[in-house]
Amino acid sequence: MKIDVDREKCTGCGECRDICPKGPVIWKINGKAEASNLRYCHLCTLCASKCPLGAIKVIRDEINGEKEKIRT
């Protein structure tokens, strides 16, 4: 899982941190938003939906992403 912040769009407004249930643990705002400590993320996507400029994308891992390998 990954939270991608488009640094060109982000203004560092802090809306992502404010709406996030784990805000200060995950989000750092230093001119631009940066997500870290993602092990605490609930994958709720509130940060992405609240961003007024659409600068945040939550990228989830694929479920069973690796195809089964057939042994011969």
mmCIF file of the N, C-alpha and C atoms, coordinates in Angstrom:
data_MODEL
# 
_entry.id   MODEL 
# 
loop_
_atom_site.group_PDB 
_atom_site.id 
_atom_site.type_symbol 
_atom_site.label_atom_id 
_atom_site.label_alt_id 
_atom_site.label_comp_id 
_atom_site.label_asym_id 
_atom_site.label_entity_id 
_atom_site.label_seq_id 
_atom_site.pdbx_PDB_ins_code 
_atom_site.Cartn_x 
_atom_site.Cartn_y 
_atom_site.Cartn_z 
_atom_site.occupancy 
_atom_site.B_iso_or_equiv 
_atom_site.pdbx_formal_charge 
_atom_site.auth_seq_id 
_atom_site.auth_comp_id 
_atom_site.auth_asym_id 
_atom_site.auth_atom_id 
_atom_site.pdbx_PDB_model_num 
ATOM 1   N N  . MET A 1 1  ? 0.829   -1.159  0.000   1.00 0.00 ? 1  MET A N  1 
ATOM 2   C CA . MET A 1 1  ? 0.000   0.000   0.000   1.00 0.00 ? 1  MET A CA 1 
ATOM 3   C C  . MET A 1 1  ? 0.880   1.231   0.000   1.00 0.00 ? 1  MET A C  1 
ATOM 4   N N  . LYS A 1 2  ? 0.370   2.257   -0.646  1.00 0.00 ? 2  LYS A N  1 
ATOM 5   C CA . LYS A 1 2  ? 1.152   3.469   -0.793  1.00 0.00 ? 2  LYS A CA 1 
ATOM 6   C C  . LYS A 1 2  ? 0.206   4.666   -0.831  1.00 0.00 ? 2  LYS A C  1 
ATOM 7   N N  . ILE A 1 3  ? 0.630   5.778   -0.272  1.00 0.00 ? 3  ILE A N  1 
ATOM 8   C CA . ILE A 1 3  ? -0.106  7.026   -0.411  1.00 0.00 ? 3  ILE A CA 1 
ATOM 9   C C  . ILE A 1 3  ? 0.773   7.951   -1.233  1.00 0.00 ? 3  ILE A C  1 
ATOM 10  N N  . ASP A 1 4  ? 0.272   8.301   -2.406  1.00 0.00 ? 4  ASP A N  1 
ATOM 11  C CA . ASP A 1 4  ? 1.023   9.125   -3.340  1.00 0.00 ? 4  ASP A CA 1 
ATOM 12  C C  . ASP A 1 4  ? 0.488   10.554  -3.273  1.00 0.00 ? 4  ASP A C  1 
ATOM 13  N N  . VAL A 1 5  ? 1.363   11.508  -2.965  1.00 0.00 ? 5  VAL A N  1 
ATOM 14  C CA . VAL A 1 5  ? 0.996   12.915  -2.924  1.00 0.00 ? 5  VAL A CA 1 
ATOM 15  C C  . VAL A 1 5  ? 1.658   13.616  -4.108  1.00 0.00 ? 5  VAL A C  1 
ATOM 16  N N  . ASP A 1 6  ? 0.846   14.214  -4.957  1.00 0.00 ? 6  ASP A N  1 
ATOM 17  C CA . ASP A 1 6  ? 1.355   14.970  -6.098  1.00 0.00 ? 6  ASP A CA 1 
ATOM 18  C C  . ASP A 1 6  ? 1.898   16.292  -5.569  1.00 0.00 ? 6  ASP A C  1 
ATOM 19  N N  . ARG A 1 7  ? 3.201   16.411  -5.515  1.00 0.00 ? 7  ARG A N  1 
ATOM 20  C CA . ARG A 1 7  ? 3.850   17.578  -4.919  1.00 0.00 ? 7  ARG A CA 1 
ATOM 21  C C  . ARG A 1 7  ? 3.633   18.840  -5.740  1.00 0.00 ? 7  ARG A C  1 
ATOM 22  N N  . GLU A 1 8  ? 3.263   18.690  -6.998  1.00 0.00 ? 8  GLU A N  1 
ATOM 23  C CA . GLU A 1 8  ? 2.950   19.851  -7.839  1.00 0.00 ? 8  GLU A CA 1 
ATOM 24  C C  . GLU A 1 8  ? 1.607   20.467  -7.422  1.00 0.00 ? 8  GLU A C  1 
ATOM 25  N N  . LYS A 1 9  ? 0.661   19.622  -7.028  1.00 0.00 ? 9  LYS A N  1 
ATOM 26  C CA . LYS A 1 9  ? -0.678  20.084  -6.657  1.00 0.00 ? 9  LYS A CA 1 
ATOM 27  C C  . LYS A 1 9  ? -0.791  20.458  -5.179  1.00 0.00 ? 9  LYS A C  1 
ATOM 28  N N  . CYS A 1 10 ? -0.079  19.758  -4.318  1.00 0.00 ? 10 CYS A N  1 
ATOM 29  C CA . CYS A 1 10 ? -0.219  19.919  -2.869  1.00 0.00 ? 10 CYS A CA 1 
ATOM 30  C C  . CYS A 1 10 ? 0.204   21.319  -2.419  1.00 0.00 ? 10 CYS A C  1 
ATOM 31  N N  . THR A 1 11 ? -0.652  21.943  -1.593  1.00 0.00 ? 11 THR A N  1 
ATOM 32  C CA . THR A 1 11 ? -0.340  23.265  -1.037  1.00 0.00 ? 11 THR A CA 1 
ATOM 33  C C  . THR A 1 11 ? 0.027   23.190  0.436   1.00 0.00 ? 11 THR A C  1 
ATOM 34  N N  . GLY A 1 12 ? -0.058  21.980  1.023   1.00 0.00 ? 12 GLY A N  1 
ATOM 35  C CA . GLY A 1 12 ? 0.264   21.827  2.445   1.00 0.00 ? 12 GLY A CA 1 
ATOM 36  C C  . GLY A 1 12 ? -0.826  22.354  3.358   1.00 0.00 ? 12 GLY A C  1 
ATOM 37  N N  . CYS A 1 13 ? -2.074  22.332  2.898   1.00 0.00 ? 13 CYS A N  1 
ATOM 38  C CA . CYS A 1 13 ? -3.188  22.890  3.674   1.00 0.00 ? 13 CYS A CA 1 
ATOM 39  C C  . CYS A 1 13 ? -3.482  22.093  4.950   1.00 0.00 ? 13 CYS A C  1 
ATOM 40  N N  . GLY A 1 14 ? -3.140  20.810  4.975   1.00 0.00 ? 14 GLY A N  1 
ATOM 41  C CA . GLY A 1 14 ? -3.341  19.990  6.167   1.00 0.00 ? 14 GLY A CA 1 
ATOM 42  C C  . GLY A 1 14 ? -4.702  19.330  6.277   1.00 0.00 ? 14 GLY A C  1 
ATOM 43  N N  . GLU A 1 15 ? -5.549  19.464  5.264   1.00 0.00 ? 15 GLU A N  1 
ATOM 44  C CA . GLU A 1 15 ? -6.870  18.819  5.292   1.00 0.00 ? 15 GLU A CA 1 
ATOM 45  C C  . GLU A 1 15 ? -6.738  17.301  5.452   1.00 0.00 ? 15 GLU A C  1 
ATOM 46  N N  . CYS A 1 16 ? -5.741  16.718  4.807   1.00 0.00 ? 16 CYS A N  1 
ATOM 47  C CA . CYS A 1 16 ? -5.518  15.272  4.889   1.00 0.00 ? 16 CYS A CA 1 
ATOM 48  C C  . CYS A 1 16 ? -5.236  14.845  6.328   1.00 0.00 ? 16 CYS A C  1 
ATOM 49  N N  . ARG A 1 17 ? -4.382  15.582  7.000   1.00 0.00 ? 17 ARG A N  1 
ATOM 50  C CA . ARG A 1 17 ? -4.038  15.271  8.390   1.00 0.00 ? 17 ARG A CA 1 
ATOM 51  C C  . ARG A 1 17 ? -5.244  15.469  9.310   1.00 0.00 ? 17 ARG A C  1 
ATOM 52  N N  . ASP A 1 18 ? -6.004  16.519  9.058   1.00 0.00 ? 18 ASP A N  1 
ATOM 53  C CA . ASP A 1 18 ? -7.146  16.826  9.918   1.00 0.00 ? 18 ASP A CA 1 
ATOM 54  C C  . ASP A 1 18 ? -8.251  15.787  9.833   1.00 0.00 ? 18 ASP A C  1 
ATOM 55  N N  . ILE A 1 19 ? -8.507  15.227  8.643   1.00 0.00 ? 19 ILE A N  1 
ATOM 56  C CA . ILE A 1 19 ? -9.589  14.256  8.461   1.00 0.00 ? 19 ILE A CA 1 
ATOM 57  C C  . ILE A 1 19 ? -9.168  12.834  8.831   1.00 0.00 ? 19 ILE A C  1 
ATOM 58  N N  . CYS A 1 20 ? -7.880  12.554  8.796   1.00 0.00 ? 20 CYS A N  1 
ATOM 59  C CA . CYS A 1 20 ? -7.359  11.204  9.028   1.00 0.00 ? 20 CYS A CA 1 
ATOM 60  C C  . CYS A 1 20 ? -7.535  10.779  10.485  1.00 0.00 ? 20 CYS A C  1 
ATOM 61  N N  . PRO A 1 21 ? -8.080  9.568   10.731  1.00 0.00 ? 21 PRO A N  1 
ATOM 62  C CA . PRO A 1 21 ? -8.220  9.068   12.097  1.00 0.00 ? 21 PRO A CA 1 
ATOM 63  C C  . PRO A 1 21 ? -6.885  8.971   12.851  1.00 0.00 ? 21 PRO A C  1 
ATOM 64  N N  . LYS A 1 22 ? -5.803  8.795   12.134  1.00 0.00 ? 22 LYS A N  1 
ATOM 65  C CA . LYS A 1 22 ? -4.461  8.706   12.729  1.00 0.00 ? 22 LYS A CA 1 
ATOM 66  C C  . LYS A 1 22 ? -3.598  9.882   12.297  1.00 0.00 ? 22 LYS A C  1 
ATOM 67  N N  . GLY A 1 23 ? -4.225  11.001  11.964  1.00 0.00 ? 23 GLY A N  1 
ATOM 68  C CA . GLY A 1 23 ? -3.600  12.181  11.388  1.00 0.00 ? 23 GLY A CA 1 
ATOM 69  C C  . GLY A 1 23 ? -2.161  12.485  11.745  1.00 0.00 ? 23 GLY A C  1 
ATOM 70  N N  . PRO A 1 24 ? -1.872  12.900  12.992  1.00 0.00 ? 24 PRO A N  1 
ATOM 71  C CA . PRO A 1 24 ? -0.509  13.288  13.331  1.00 0.00 ? 24 PRO A CA 1 
ATOM 72  C C  . PRO A 1 24 ? 0.506   12.140  13.284  1.00 0.00 ? 24 PRO A C  1 
ATOM 73  N N  . VAL A 1 25 ? 0.021   10.921  13.391  1.00 0.00 ? 25 VAL A N  1 
ATOM 74  C CA . VAL A 1 25 ? 0.915   9.761   13.340  1.00 0.00 ? 25 VAL A CA 1 
ATOM 75  C C  . VAL A 1 25 ? 1.365   9.494   11.903  1.00 0.00 ? 25 VAL A C  1 
ATOM 76  N N  . ILE A 1 26 ? 0.457   9.699   10.956  1.00 0.00 ? 26 ILE A N  1 
ATOM 77  C CA . ILE A 1 26 ? 0.733   9.384   9.556   1.00 0.00 ? 26 ILE A CA 1 
ATOM 78  C C  . ILE A 1 26 ? 1.198   10.598  8.761   1.00 0.00 ? 26 ILE A C  1 
ATOM 79  N N  . TRP A 1 27 ? 0.571   11.737  8.967   1.00 0.00 ? 27 TRP A N  1 
ATOM 80  C CA . TRP A 1 27 ? 0.791   12.908  8.109   1.00 0.00 ? 27 TRP A CA 1 
ATOM 81  C C  . TRP A 1 27 ? 1.731   13.926  8.721   1.00 0.00 ? 27 TRP A C  1 
ATOM 82  N N  . LYS A 1 28 ? 2.685   14.359  7.924   1.00 0.00 ? 28 LYS A N  1 
ATOM 83  C CA . LYS A 1 28 ? 3.588   15.447  8.268   1.00 0.00 ? 28 LYS A CA 1 
ATOM 84  C C  . LYS A 1 28 ? 3.362   16.545  7.232   1.00 0.00 ? 28 LYS A C  1 
ATOM 85  N N  . ILE A 1 29 ? 3.182   17.769  7.686   1.00 0.00 ? 29 ILE A N  1 
ATOM 86  C CA . ILE A 1 29 ? 2.980   18.897  6.784   1.00 0.00 ? 29 ILE A CA 1 
ATOM 87  C C  . ILE A 1 29 ? 4.145   19.860  6.985   1.00 0.00 ? 29 ILE A C  1 
ATOM 88  N N  . ASN A 1 30 ? 4.966   19.960  5.969   1.00 0.00 ? 30 ASN A N  1 
ATOM 89  C CA . ASN A 1 30 ? 6.112   20.865  6.009   1.00 0.00 ? 30 ASN A CA 1 
ATOM 90  C C  . ASN A 1 30 ? 6.186   21.555  4.647   1.00 0.00 ? 30 ASN A C  1 
ATOM 91  N N  . GLY A 1 31 ? 5.233   22.439  4.407   1.00 0.00 ? 31 GLY A N  1 
ATOM 92  C CA . GLY A 1 31 ? 5.116   23.059  3.099   1.00 0.00 ? 31 GLY A CA 1 
ATOM 93  C C  . GLY A 1 31 ? 4.319   22.199  2.135   1.00 0.00 ? 31 GLY A C  1 
ATOM 94  N N  . LYS A 1 32 ? 4.507   20.899  2.203   1.00 0.00 ? 32 LYS A N  1 
ATOM 95  C CA . LYS A 1 32 ? 3.780   19.902  1.414   1.00 0.00 ? 32 LYS A CA 1 
ATOM 96  C C  . LYS A 1 32 ? 3.417   18.754  2.346   1.00 0.00 ? 32 LYS A C  1 
ATOM 97  N N  . ALA A 1 33 ? 2.375   18.017  2.008   1.00 0.00 ? 33 ALA A N  1 
ATOM 98  C CA . ALA A 1 33 ? 1.966   16.861  2.803   1.00 0.00 ? 33 ALA A CA 1 
ATOM 99  C C  . ALA A 1 33 ? 2.852   15.666  2.482   1.00 0.00 ? 33 ALA A C  1 
ATOM 100 N N  . GLU A 1 34 ? 3.136   14.893  3.509   1.00 0.00 ? 34 GLU A N  1 
ATOM 101 C CA . GLU A 1 34 ? 3.917   13.663  3.332   1.00 0.00 ? 34 GLU A CA 1 
ATOM 102 C C  . GLU A 1 34 ? 3.354   12.603  4.265   1.00 0.00 ? 34 GLU A C  1 
ATOM 103 N N  . ALA A 1 35 ? 3.073   11.433  3.721   1.00 0.00 ? 35 ALA A N  1 
ATOM 104 C CA . ALA A 1 35 ? 2.533   10.332  4.509   1.00 0.00 ? 35 ALA A CA 1 
ATOM 105 C C  . ALA A 1 35 ? 3.652   9.361   4.860   1.00 0.00 ? 35 ALA A C  1 
ATOM 106 N N  . SER A 1 36 ? 3.709   8.992   6.126   1.00 0.00 ? 36 SER A N  1 
ATOM 107 C CA . SER A 1 36 ? 4.673   7.997   6.589   1.00 0.00 ? 36 SER A CA 1 
ATOM 108 C C  . SER A 1 36 ? 3.993   7.152   7.665   1.00 0.00 ? 36 SER A C  1 
ATOM 109 N N  . ASN A 1 37 ? 4.675   6.197   8.219   1.00 0.00 ? 37 ASN A N  1 
ATOM 110 C CA . ASN A 1 37 ? 4.092   5.301   9.227   1.00 0.00 ? 37 ASN A CA 1 
ATOM 111 C C  . ASN A 1 37 ? 2.802   4.663   8.711   1.00 0.00 ? 37 ASN A C  1 
ATOM 112 N N  . LEU A 1 38 ? 2.836   4.178   7.485   1.00 0.00 ? 38 LEU A N  1 
ATOM 113 C CA . LEU A 1 38 ? 1.624   3.664   6.854   1.00 0.00 ? 38 LEU A CA 1 
ATOM 114 C C  . LEU A 1 38 ? 1.078   2.400   7.509   1.00 0.00 ? 38 LEU A C  1 
ATOM 115 N N  . ARG A 1 39 ? 1.832   1.798   8.398   1.00 0.00 ? 39 ARG A N  1 
ATOM 116 C CA . ARG A 1 39 ? 1.306   0.623   9.101   1.00 0.00 ? 39 ARG A CA 1 
ATOM 117 C C  . ARG A 1 39 ? 0.109   1.003   9.972   1.00 0.00 ? 39 ARG A C  1 
ATOM 118 N N  . TYR A 1 40 ? -0.064  2.292   10.275  1.00 0.00 ? 40 TYR A N  1 
ATOM 119 C CA . TYR A 1 40 ? -1.196  2.767   11.065  1.00 0.00 ? 40 TYR A CA 1 
ATOM 120 C C  . TYR A 1 40 ? -2.394  3.169   10.201  1.00 0.00 ? 40 TYR A C  1 
ATOM 121 N N  . CYS A 1 41 ? -2.217  3.188   8.889   1.00 0.00 ? 41 CYS A N  1 
ATOM 122 C CA . CYS A 1 41 ? -3.270  3.614   7.967   1.00 0.00 ? 41 CYS A CA 1 
ATOM 123 C C  . CYS A 1 41 ? -4.389  2.574   7.931   1.00 0.00 ? 41 CYS A C  1 
ATOM 124 N N  . HIS A 1 42 ? -5.637  3.058   7.967   1.00 0.00 ? 42 HIS A N  1 
ATOM 125 C CA . HIS A 1 42 ? -6.816  2.186   7.929   1.00 0.00 ? 42 HIS A CA 1 
ATOM 126 C C  . HIS A 1 42 ? -7.324  1.955   6.507   1.00 0.00 ? 42 HIS A C  1 
ATOM 127 N N  . LEU A 1 43 ? -6.683  2.566   5.517   1.00 0.00 ? 43 LEU A N  1 
ATOM 128 C CA . LEU A 1 43 ? -7.113  2.488   4.115   1.00 0.00 ? 43 LEU A CA 1 
ATOM 129 C C  . LEU A 1 43 ? -8.528  3.034   3.916   1.00 0.00 ? 43 LEU A C  1 
ATOM 130 N N  . CYS A 1 44 ? -8.900  4.020   4.714   1.00 0.00 ? 44 CYS A N  1 
ATOM 131 C CA . CYS A 1 44 ? -10.243 4.581   4.617   1.00 0.00 ? 44 CYS A CA 1 
ATOM 132 C C  . CYS A 1 44 ? -10.390 5.537   3.443   1.00 0.00 ? 44 CYS A C  1 
ATOM 133 N N  . THR A 1 45 ? -9.304  6.053   2.915   1.00 0.00 ? 45 THR A N  1 
ATOM 134 C CA . THR A 1 45 ? -9.228  6.995   1.797   1.00 0.00 ? 45 THR A CA 1 
ATOM 135 C C  . THR A 1 45 ? -9.862  8.357   2.089   1.00 0.00 ? 45 THR A C  1 
ATOM 136 N N  . LEU A 1 46 ? -10.102 8.666   3.348   1.00 0.00 ? 46 LEU A N  1 
ATOM 137 C CA . LEU A 1 46 ? -10.641 9.980   3.694   1.00 0.00 ? 46 LEU A CA 1 
ATOM 138 C C  . LEU A 1 46 ? -9.698  11.101  3.271   1.00 0.00 ? 46 LEU A C  1 
ATOM 139 N N  . CYS A 1 47 ? -8.403  10.857  3.393   1.00 0.00 ? 47 CYS A N  1 
ATOM 140 C CA . CYS A 1 47 ? -7.417  11.875  3.018   1.00 0.00 ? 47 CYS A CA 1 
ATOM 141 C C  . CYS A 1 47 ? -7.561  12.257  1.551   1.00 0.00 ? 47 CYS A C  1 
ATOM 142 N N  . ALA A 1 48 ? -7.710  11.264  0.691   1.00 0.00 ? 48 ALA A N  1 
ATOM 143 C CA . ALA A 1 48 ? -7.830  11.519  -0.743  1.00 0.00 ? 48 ALA A CA 1 
ATOM 144 C C  . ALA A 1 48 ? -9.152  12.206  -1.072  1.00 0.00 ? 48 ALA A C  1 
ATOM 145 N N  . SER A 1 49 ? -10.213 11.803  -0.403  1.00 0.00 ? 49 SER A N  1 
ATOM 146 C CA . SER A 1 49 ? -11.519 12.396  -0.701  1.00 0.00 ? 49 SER A CA 1 
ATOM 147 C C  . SER A 1 49 ? -11.632 13.825  -0.173  1.00 0.00 ? 49 SER A C  1 
ATOM 148 N N  . LYS A 1 50 ? -10.901 14.162  0.871   1.00 0.00 ? 50 LYS A N  1 
ATOM 149 C CA . LYS A 1 50 ? -10.966 15.498  1.472   1.00 0.00 ? 50 LYS A CA 1 
ATOM 150 C C  . LYS A 1 50 ? -10.022 16.493  0.801   1.00 0.00 ? 50 LYS A C  1 
ATOM 151 N N  . CYS A 1 51 ? -8.993  16.034  0.116   1.00 0.00 ? 51 CYS A N  1 
ATOM 152 C CA . CYS A 1 51 ? -8.013  16.927  -0.501  1.00 0.00 ? 51 CYS A CA 1 
ATOM 153 C C  . CYS A 1 51 ? -8.709  17.840  -1.513  1.00 0.00 ? 51 CYS A C  1 
ATOM 154 N N  . PRO A 1 52 ? -8.675  19.153  -1.291  1.00 0.00 ? 52 PRO A N  1 
ATOM 155 C CA . PRO A 1 52 ? -9.397  20.064  -2.178  1.00 0.00 ? 52 PRO A CA 1 
ATOM 156 C C  . PRO A 1 52 ? -8.810  20.143  -3.591  1.00 0.00 ? 52 PRO A C  1 
ATOM 157 N N  . LEU A 1 53 ? -7.569  19.713  -3.763  1.00 0.00 ? 53 LEU A N  1 
ATOM 158 C CA . LEU A 1 53 ? -6.932  19.796  -5.072  1.00 0.00 ? 53 LEU A CA 1 
ATOM 159 C C  . LEU A 1 53 ? -6.731  18.430  -5.737  1.00 0.00 ? 53 LEU A C  1 
ATOM 160 N N  . GLY A 1 54 ? -7.203  17.374  -5.093  1.00 0.00 ? 54 GLY A N  1 
ATOM 161 C CA . GLY A 1 54 ? -7.061  16.034  -5.661  1.00 0.00 ? 54 GLY A CA 1 
ATOM 162 C C  . GLY A 1 54 ? -5.625  15.587  -5.785  1.00 0.00 ? 54 GLY A C  1 
ATOM 163 N N  . ALA A 1 55 ? -4.800  15.983  -4.819  1.00 0.00 ? 55 ALA A N  1 
ATOM 164 C CA . ALA A 1 55 ? -3.367  15.692  -4.888  1.00 0.00 ? 55 ALA A CA 1 
ATOM 165 C C  . ALA A 1 55 ? -2.994  14.340  -4.280  1.00 0.00 ? 55 ALA A C  1 
ATOM 166 N N  . ILE A 1 56 ? -3.946  13.645  -3.678  1.00 0.00 ? 56 ILE A N  1 
ATOM 167 C CA . ILE A 1 56 ? -3.630  12.410  -2.952  1.00 0.00 ? 56 ILE A CA 1 
ATOM 168 C C  . ILE A 1 56 ? -4.295  11.212  -3.612  1.00 0.00 ? 56 ILE A C  1 
ATOM 169 N N  . LYS A 1 57 ? -3.508  10.148  -3.792  1.00 0.00 ? 57 LYS A N  1 
ATOM 170 C CA . LYS A 1 57 ? -4.019  8.873   -4.281  1.00 0.00 ? 57 LYS A CA 1 
ATOM 171 C C  . LYS A 1 57 ? -3.594  7.795   -3.301  1.00 0.00 ? 57 LYS A C  1 
ATOM 172 N N  . VAL A 1 58 ? -4.544  6.970   -2.898  1.00 0.00 ? 58 VAL A N  1 
ATOM 173 C CA . VAL A 1 58 ? -4.242  5.818   -2.054  1.00 0.00 ? 58 VAL A CA 1 
ATOM 174 C C  . VAL A 1 58 ? -4.164  4.613   -2.972  1.00 0.00 ? 58 VAL A C  1 
ATOM 175 N N  . ILE A 1 59 ? -3.016  3.973   -2.980  1.00 0.00 ? 59 ILE A N  1 
ATOM 176 C CA . ILE A 1 59 ? -2.782  2.833   -3.863  1.00 0.00 ? 59 ILE A CA 1 
ATOM 177 C C  . ILE A 1 59 ? -2.723  1.586   -2.993  1.00 0.00 ? 59 ILE A C  1 
ATOM 178 N N  . ARG A 1 60 ? -3.706  0.740   -3.154  1.00 0.00 ? 60 ARG A N  1 
ATOM 179 C CA . ARG A 1 60 ? -3.782  -0.489  -2.353  1.00 0.00 ? 60 ARG A CA 1 
ATOM 180 C C  . ARG A 1 60 ? -3.035  -1.610  -3.050  1.00 0.00 ? 60 ARG A C  1 
ATOM 181 N N  . ASP A 1 61 ? -2.529  -2.533  -2.252  1.00 0.00 ? 61 ASP A N  1 
ATOM 182 C CA . ASP A 1 61 ? -1.868  -3.711  -2.806  1.00 0.00 ? 61 ASP A CA 1 
ATOM 183 C C  . ASP A 1 61 ? -2.908  -4.616  -3.446  1.00 0.00 ? 61 ASP A C  1 
ATOM 184 N N  . GLU A 1 62 ? -2.477  -5.346  -4.457  1.00 0.00 ? 62 GLU A N  1 
ATOM 185 C CA . GLU A 1 62 ? -3.374  -6.300  -5.089  1.00 0.00 ? 62 GLU A CA 1 
ATOM 186 C C  . GLU A 1 62 ? -3.633  -7.466  -4.151  1.00 0.00 ? 62 GLU A C  1 
ATOM 187 N N  . ILE A 1 63 ? -4.842  -7.972  -4.202  1.00 0.00 ? 63 ILE A N  1 
ATOM 188 C CA . ILE A 1 63 ? -5.162  -9.176  -3.437  1.00 0.00 ? 63 ILE A CA 1 
ATOM 189 C C  . ILE A 1 63 ? -4.767  -10.367 -4.295  1.00 0.00 ? 63 ILE A C  1 
ATOM 190 N N  . ASN A 1 64 ? -3.965  -11.244 -3.742  1.00 0.00 ? 64 ASN A N  1 
ATOM 191 C CA . ASN A 1 64 ? -3.444  -12.392 -4.494  1.00 0.00 ? 64 ASN A CA 1 
ATOM 192 C C  . ASN A 1 64 ? -2.808  -11.934 -5.802  1.00 0.00 ? 64 ASN A C  1 
ATOM 193 N N  . GLY A 1 65 ? -2.034  -10.865 -5.714  1.00 0.00 ? 65 GLY A N  1 
ATOM 194 C CA . GLY A 1 65 ? -1.449  -10.227 -6.886  1.00 0.00 ? 65 GLY A CA 1 
ATOM 195 C C  . GLY A 1 65 ? -0.529  -11.122 -7.684  1.00 0.00 ? 65 GLY A C  1 
ATOM 196 N N  . GLU A 1 66 ? 0.100   -12.078 -7.054  1.00 0.00 ? 66 GLU A N  1 
ATOM 197 C CA . GLU A 1 66 ? 1.010   -12.944 -7.797  1.00 0.00 ? 66 GLU A CA 1 
ATOM 198 C C  . GLU A 1 66 ? 0.245   -14.143 -8.343  1.00 0.00 ? 66 GLU A C  1 
ATOM 199 N N  . LYS A 1 67 ? 0.416   -14.374 -9.606  1.00 0.00 ? 67 LYS A N  1 
ATOM 200 C CA . LYS A 1 67 ? -0.256  -15.512 -10.224 1.00 0.00 ? 67 LYS A CA 1 
ATOM 201 C C  . LYS A 1 67 ? 0.371   -16.808 -9.738  1.00 0.00 ? 67 LYS A C  1 
ATOM 202 N N  . GLU A 1 68 ? -0.447  -17.820 -9.653  1.00 0.00 ? 68 GLU A N  1 
ATOM 203 C CA . GLU A 1 68 ? 0.024   -19.132 -9.237  1.00 0.00 ? 68 GLU A CA 1 
ATOM 204 C C  . GLU A 1 68 ? 1.016   -19.672 -10.266 1.00 0.00 ? 68 GLU A C  1 
ATOM 205 N N  . LYS A 1 69 ? 2.129   -20.124 -9.807  1.00 0.00 ? 69 LYS A N  1 
ATOM 206 C CA . LYS A 1 69 ? 3.131   -20.685 -10.705 1.00 0.00 ? 69 LYS A CA 1 
ATOM 207 C C  . LYS A 1 69 ? 2.877   -22.187 -10.866 1.00 0.00 ? 69 LYS A C  1 
ATOM 208 N N  . ILE A 1 70 ? 2.876   -22.585 -12.101 1.00 0.00 ? 70 ILE A N  1 
ATOM 209 C CA . ILE A 1 70 ? 2.648   -24.003 -12.395 1.00 0.00 ? 70 ILE A CA 1 
ATOM 210 C C  . ILE A 1 70 ? 4.003   -24.688 -12.499 1.00 0.00 ? 70 ILE A C  1 
ATOM 211 N N  . ARG A 1 71 ? 4.171   -25.769 -11.754 1.00 0.00 ? 71 ARG A N  1 
ATOM 212 C CA . ARG A 1 71 ? 5.432   -26.521 -11.778 1.00 0.00 ? 71 ARG A CA 1 
ATOM 213 C C  . ARG A 1 71 ? 5.329   -27.649 -12.790 1.00 0.00 ? 71 ARG A C  1 
ATOM 214 N N  . THR A 1 72 ? 6.387   -27.808 -13.559 1.00 0.00 ? 72 THR A N  1 
ATOM 215 C CA . THR A 1 72 ? 6.379   -28.906 -14.546 1.00 0.00 ? 72 THR A CA 1 
ATOM 216 C C  . THR A 1 72 ? 7.446   -29.900 -14.223 1.00 0.00 ? 72 THR A C  1 
# 
